[in-house]
Amino acid sequence: MTIIDFRLRPPLKGFLESHIFKDPARRNRFTRRLGFEPAPSAENRSLDLLFEEMDAVGVTTGLCVGRYTSAFGVIPNADVAAIAKEYPGRFFPAASIEGANRRAAMREIEACLALGLRMFNLEPGASAEPMHVDDRRLYPLYAFFEDHKLPVMLMTGGMPGPDISFTDPARIDRVLADFPDLTVICSHGNWPWVDQIIAVAFRRPNLYVQPDMYLYNLPGMEQYLRAANGFLAERFLFGTAYPLCPVKEYTEWFLKLPIRAEAMENILFRNAERLIAMCK
């Protein structure tokens, strides 16, 4: 079975300078808190080992996302473009934009489009001046993405800002209502507000949900799976958040979940394929 991992950070270029590779003790504490042991490829910062781990479970492609934040650092968009070019089919790139300054953000978007990047990531709560996702300074960017049919990832789950208000699902609902033709992917599944984000997804057909590491045996898992087996089967995305979760062990666990066959195929491949096709 073909599998697309919708959140994977390979040990390459700017990713190697991020805390998830430069600070293995911190990363491994989180990995073990979830219940995994660190992947050998992460421990050795080895791309060859990562490919072995991916191949062992049928993960053909990983979505690698740039980063443009004050809280979590920077992974240049040029790096993810170069990674995808160097390893075609293995990695698909998404650019990251810092949205507080509209003119600077638009210049970066134009530069990314010139590099062939057509999926974008926003992490407003991790900006130098943290913003909520419905901050009006972001609205010109949403309008541009909607008008040009460019999918946007919003990192609002887990720890996306200084406090839990930056995961507020009501704010995502407001953006989805204001931009009904904007395709939004909710990174980290907007955890811990699982019931609430599922309700938003039921109401807003332009929302995809990608819980990745926050699906693994955490509160809310049953609700995610019930939605994935039902109305959300065509808008639920598989992701490991590697290296925070090991690709091989996470995928082996996921494949054993009680998800009906048709929904599993959508989640592992079809839904991601549809989003990637929007970027061609």
C-alpha positions in Angstrom: 0.0 0.0 0.0 1.3 3.5 -0.9 1.5 5.9 2.0 2.0 9.6 2.1 3.3 10.9 5.4 1.9 14.5 5.7 4.4 15.7 8.3 7.9 14.5 8.1 11.2 16.4 8.8 14.1 14.7 7.1 17.7 14.9 8.4 18.7 17.3 5.7 19.8 21.0 5.3 18.0 23.4 7.6 16.2 20.6 9.5 19.5 19.5 10.9 19.9 23.0 12.5 16.5 22.7 14.2 16.1 21.6 17.8 14.5 18.3 16.8 17.9 17.2 15.5 20.3 19.5 17.4 18.8 18.8 20.8 18.2 15.0 20.7 17.7 14.8 24.5 14.8 17.2 24.3 13.3 15.4 21.3 13.7 12.0 22.8 12.0 13.0 26.0 9.0 13.9 24.0 9.2 10.7 21.9 9.4 8.5 25.0 6.6 10.5 26.7 4.4 9.3 23.8 5.5 5.7 24.3 8.0 5.3 21.4 11.8 4.8 21.3 13.7 7.2 19.1 14.2 6.1 15.5 17.7 5.0 14.6 17.7 7.4 11.7 17.0 10.3 14.0 19.6 9.3 16.5 22.2 9.0 13.7 20.9 11.9 11.6 20.9 9.4 8.7 18.9 9.8 5.5 19.7 6.3 4.4 18.3 4.9 7.6 15.2 7.0 7.2 14.6 5.7 3.7 15.0 2.1 5.1 12.4 2.9 7.8 10.0 4.4 5.3 10.4 1.6 2.8 9.8 -1.1 5.5 6.2 0.2 5.9 5.4 1.5 2.5 5.8 5.3 3.1 6.7 6.5 -0.3 6.5 10.3 0.2 7.0 12.7 3.1 5.7 16.2 3.2 8.5 18.4 4.5 7.5 21.9 5.7 9.7 24.9 6.0 9.6 27.0 9.2 9.6 30.7 9.7 9.1 31.4 13.4 10.7 33.1 16.4 9.7 30.4 18.9 10.8 27.3 16.9 13.4 28.7 14.5 13.7 28.9 10.8 14.0 26.2 8.1 14.4 28.2 4.9 11.8 27.7 2.2 14.6 27.4 -0.3 15.8 24.3 1.6 12.6 22.4 1.3 12.4 23.3 -2.4 15.9 22.0 -2.9 15.2 18.8 -0.9 12.1 18.1 -3.1 14.1 18.7 -6.2 17.0 16.5 -5.1 14.7 13.7 -4.1 11.7 13.9 -6.4 8.8 11.7 -5.3 10.4 11.1 -1.9 9.6 14.5 -0.5 7.0 17.1 -1.3 7.6 20.7 -0.1 5.5 23.2 1.8 6.6 26.8 2.4 6.2 28.6 5.7 5.3 32.3 6.0 5.5 34.8 8.9 2.4 36.9 8.5 2.7 39.9 10.8 4.1 42.2 8.1 1.8 41.9 5.0 4.2 43.3 2.5 7.1 41.2 3.6 4.9 38.1 3.7 3.7 38.8 0.1 7.3 39.1 -1.1 8.1 35.8 0.5 5.0 34.1 -1.0 6.1 35.4 -4.5 9.6 34.1 -3.9 8.2 30.7 -2.9 5.9 30.5 -6.0 9.0 31.2 -8.1 10.6 28.2 -6.5 7.6 26.1 -7.4 6.2 26.0 -3.8 2.4 26.1 -3.8 1.4 24.8 -0.4 1.9 27.1 2.6 2.2 26.8 6.3 1.4 29.5 8.9 2.3 29.3 12.6 0.9 32.6 13.9 1.3 31.8 17.6 5.0 31.2 17.1 5.7 34.6 15.6 7.9 37.3 17.3 4.6 38.9 18.1 2.3 35.9 18.7 -1.0 36.1 16.7 -4.2 34.1 16.7 -5.2 32.5 13.4 -8.1 35.0 13.0 -5.8 38.0 13.5 -6.9 40.5 10.8 -3.2 41.0 9.7 -3.4 37.5 8.3 -6.6 38.0 6.2 -4.8 39.4 3.1 -2.8 36.2 3.0 -5.8 34.0 3.4 -7.5 36.0 0.6 -4.5 35.5 -1.7 -4.3 31.7 -0.9 -8.1 31.4 -1.5 -8.0 33.3 -4.8 -5.1 31.3 -6.1 -6.4 27.9 -4.8 -3.3 27.3 -2.7 -3.8 25.1 0.3 -2.7 26.4 3.7 -1.6 24.5 6.8 -2.4 26.1 10.1 -0.3 24.9 13.1 -2.8 25.3 15.9 -2.5 22.0 17.8 -0.2 21.0 20.6 1.9 23.9 21.7 1.5 26.5 18.9 1.8 29.7 21.1 2.4 31.1 24.5 -0.8 29.7 26.0 -3.7 27.5 25.1 -5.8 30.3 23.6 -3.7 29.8 20.5 -5.3 26.5 19.9 -8.9 28.0 20.2 -11.0 26.2 17.5 -13.5 29.0 17.4 -10.9 31.1 15.8 -10.3 28.5 13.1 -14.0 28.3 12.5 -14.1 32.0 12.0 -11.4 31.9 9.3 -13.1 29.0 7.5 -16.4 30.9 7.5 -14.7 34.0 6.2 -12.9 32.1 3.5 -15.2 29.2 2.5 -13.1 28.4 -0.7 -9.8 28.3 1.2 -8.5 24.7 1.8 -7.1 24.6 5.3 -5.2 21.7 6.9 -5.2 21.7 10.7 -1.7 20.5 11.7 -1.5 18.5 14.9 -5.3 18.0 14.7 -5.9 21.1 16.8 -5.3 18.9 19.9 -6.4 19.0 22.7 -9.7 20.4 21.4 -10.6 17.2 19.6 -14.5 17.2 19.9 -14.5 20.9 19.0 -12.3 20.7 15.9 -14.3 17.6 14.7 -17.5 19.7 15.1 -15.8 22.5 13.1 -14.9 20.0 10.3 -18.5 18.7 10.3 -19.6 22.3 9.7 -16.9 23.5 7.4 -16.1 21.2 4.4 -12.9 23.2 3.6 -11.1 21.8 6.7 -8.8 18.8 6.7 -7.6 17.4 10.0 -4.1 15.9 10.6 -3.5 14.8 14.2 -0.2 13.0 13.6 1.7 12.5 16.9 -1.3 13.7 18.9 -3.4 10.7 17.7 -1.1 8.2 19.4 -2.8 6.9 22.5 -3.7 10.4 23.8 -7.1 11.7 25.0 -9.3 12.3 22.0 -8.0 9.3 20.0 -11.4 7.6 19.9 -13.1 10.7 18.7 -10.6 11.2 15.9 -11.0 7.6 14.8 -14.8 7.8 14.9 -14.7 10.8 12.6 -12.0 9.3 10.4 -14.3 6.2 9.9 -17.3 8.4 9.1 -17.9 11.8 7.6 -14.2 12.9 7.8 -12.8 9.9 5.9 -12.1 12.1 2.9 -10.5 14.9 4.9 -8.4 13.1 7.5 -4.6 12.9 6.9 -1.9 10.5 8.0 1.3 11.9 9.5 4.0 10.8 11.9 5.6 14.1 12.8 9.0 12.3 12.4 11.4 12.5 14.1 9.2 13.1 17.1 7.6 9.8 16.2 9.5 7.0 14.4 8.1 6.4 10.9 8.2 2.6 11.0 6.7 2.0 14.5 4.0 4.7 14.2 2.9 3.4 10.8 2.8 -0.2 12.0 0.6 0.9 14.9 -1.6 3.0 12.6 -2.2 0.2 10.1 -3.7 -1.9 12.9 -6.3 0.7 14.0 -10.0 -0.2 13.5 -10.4 1.9 10.4 -12.5 0.5 7.5 -10.5 -0.3 4.4 -11.9 2.4 2.1 -11.3 5.1 4.8 -7.8 3.8 5.5 -6.9 4.1 1.8 -8.2 7.7 1.8 -6.3 8.6 4.9 -3.0 7.0 4.0 -2.9 8.2 0.4 -5.9 9.6 -1.5 -6.6 12.6 0.6 -3.0 13.7 0.6 -2.7 13.0 -3.2 -5.7 15.3 -3.7 -4.1 18.2 -1.8 -0.7 17.7 -3.6 -2.5 17.7 -7.0 -3.8 21.2 -6.1 -0.2 22.4 -6.0 0.8 21.2 -9.5 
